């Protein structure tokens, strides 16, 4: 994570735990649709089939367990320090026809340039399903954390990649 700004750890969730977490996420998607709370991903056009399910931590103990998973807490302590604040726990789902999210950083709240000594936050992305380029795997730019600023519209990133990871993997990246 220090060198590239991210790391991917496969097989953190496996077997029954992965299946139960996947079922709980898709159950919450359906509950939001049925309650007319379907929310398009905030970086997408209103017509995009991407979906964000907010506040998962309050919906099922399985999601709370992901927030306090030992690997998560270890990385929080080592990368940004302790105590730390949980900002959000949401689920982002790309459906067929979804558009790519705009390139962004998640510490947009902080004035630029960002401090060079390290990130102000850290993100964890649980791959509940397989992530592939074809199905819209999260795009990352290796070493972009060293820019210490938001990406600009005229920036070119030939090294950008789409995360390819099996369901059950954990993506960890600087915010």
C-alpha positions in Angstrom: 0.0 0.0 0.0 2.9 2.4 0.7 4.4 1.9 -2.8 1.3 1.6 -5.0 -1.4 3.2 -2.8 -3.5 0.0 -2.7 -3.3 -3.7 -2.2 -5.7 -6.6 -2.8 -6.0 -9.5 -0.4 -7.7 -12.5 -1.9 -9.9 -15.0 0.0 -10.5 -12.9 3.1 -14.2 -13.9 3.0 -14.8 -17.5 2.0 -17.5 -20.2 2.0 -20.6 -19.7 4.0 -19.5 -16.3 5.3 -19.1 -14.9 1.8 -22.4 -16.5 0.7 -24.3 -15.0 3.6 -22.7 -11.5 3.1 -23.6 -11.6 -0.6 -27.2 -12.7 0.2 -27.5 -9.9 2.8 -26.3 -7.2 0.3 -28.7 -8.3 -2.4 -31.5 -8.5 0.1 -30.8 -4.9 1.1 -30.8 -3.8 -2.6 -34.2 -5.4 -3.1 -35.5 -3.8 0.1 -34.4 -0.3 -1.1 -36.0 -0.9 -4.5 -39.3 -2.1 -2.9 -39.3 0.9 -0.5 -38.6 3.3 -3.4 -35.2 4.2 -1.9 -33.2 3.0 -5.0 -30.2 5.4 -5.1 -28.1 5.9 -8.2 -24.4 6.1 -7.5 -23.6 9.8 -6.8 -20.9 10.1 -9.4 -23.1 8.7 -12.2 -25.8 10.2 -14.4 -29.3 9.7 -13.0 -30.1 7.0 -15.6 -27.1 4.8 -14.7 -27.9 1.3 -13.4 -25.2 1.6 -10.8 -26.7 1.4 -7.3 -25.4 2.5 -3.9 -27.0 1.1 -0.7 -26.2 3.4 2.2 -25.7 2.7 5.9 -25.2 -1.1 5.6 -23.7 -1.2 9.1 -27.2 -0.7 10.6 -28.8 -3.3 8.4 -27.1 -6.6 9.3 -24.5 -7.8 11.8 -22.6 -9.3 8.9 -21.8 -5.7 7.6 -20.7 -4.6 11.1 -18.4 -7.6 11.2 -16.8 -6.4 8.0 -16.1 -2.9 9.5 -14.3 -4.4 12.4 -12.6 -7.3 10.6 -9.1 -7.8 12.1 -7.4 -7.0 8.8 -9.4 -3.8 8.5 -8.5 -2.6 12.0 -4.8 -3.6 11.5 -4.5 -1.6 8.3 -6.4 1.4 9.9 -3.9 1.4 12.8 -0.8 1.0 10.6 -1.8 3.4 7.8 -3.6 6.3 9.5 -3.3 5.6 13.2 -5.7 5.2 16.0 -8.3 6.3 17.1 -10.1 6.5 13.7 -13.6 7.3 12.5 -15.8 5.2 10.3 -17.1 7.5 7.6 -19.5 5.2 5.8 -20.3 1.6 5.0 -22.1 1.4 1.7 -22.5 -1.1 -1.1 -21.8 -0.1 -4.7 -23.2 -2.4 -7.4 -22.6 -2.1 -11.1 -25.3 -3.6 -13.3 -25.0 -4.3 -17.0 -24.8 -1.1 -18.9 -23.4 0.8 -16.0 -21.0 3.7 -16.8 -17.6 4.1 -15.2 -17.4 6.5 -12.2 -15.4 9.7 -12.7 -11.9 9.5 -11.5 -11.7 10.9 -8.0 -10.1 10.6 -4.6 -12.2 10.1 -1.4 -10.5 12.8 0.7 -11.9 15.6 -1.4 -12.9 17.3 1.9 -9.3 18.2 2.6 -7.6 21.3 1.1 -4.8 20.6 -1.5 -2.0 19.8 -1.6 -2.5 16.9 0.8 0.2 16.2 3.3 3.1 14.1 1.8 3.6 12.0 5.0 0.6 9.8 4.4 -3.1 9.6 3.7 -5.9 11.2 5.7 -8.1 8.2 5.3 -8.1 4.6 4.1 -10.8 2.7 2.2 -11.8 -0.9 2.2 -13.7 -2.5 -0.6 -15.1 -5.9 -0.1 -15.4 -7.8 -3.4 -18.7 -9.7 -2.7 -18.8 -10.8 -6.3 -15.9 -11.4 -8.7 -14.4 -8.1 -9.9 -13.3 -8.0 -13.6 -12.7 -5.3 -16.1 -15.6 -6.6 -18.1 -18.1 -6.3 -15.2 -16.9 -2.8 -14.1 -14.2 -3.7 -11.5 -13.0 -0.6 -9.6 -10.5 1.4 -11.5 -7.2 2.3 -9.7 -4.2 4.3 -10.7 -1.0 2.8 -9.2 1.1 5.4 -7.3 -1.5 8.2 -7.8 -1.5 8.6 -4.0 1.9 10.3 -4.5 0.2 13.2 -6.4 -1.2 14.6 -3.1 -4.1 16.1 -5.0 -7.3 15.3 -6.9 -7.0 14.1 -10.4 -7.6 16.9 -13.0 -9.6 16.6 -16.2 -6.5 16.9 -18.3 -4.5 14.3 -16.4 -3.6 11.2 -18.4 -3.1 7.9 -16.6 -1.9 5.1 -19.0 -1.2 2.9 -16.0 -4.8 2.9 -14.8 -6.2 -0.6 -14.2 -9.4 -2.3 -13.4 -9.3 -4.5 -10.3 -9.5 -8.1 -11.2 -10.2 -10.1 -8.0 -12.3 -13.1 -7.0 -15.3 -12.6 -4.7 -14.2 -12.7 -1.1 -11.2 -10.4 -1.8 -10.5 -7.2 0.1 -9.3 -4.1 -1.7 -7.4 -1.7 0.5 -6.5 1.8 -0.8 -5.5 5.2 0.4 -8.4 7.7 0.2 
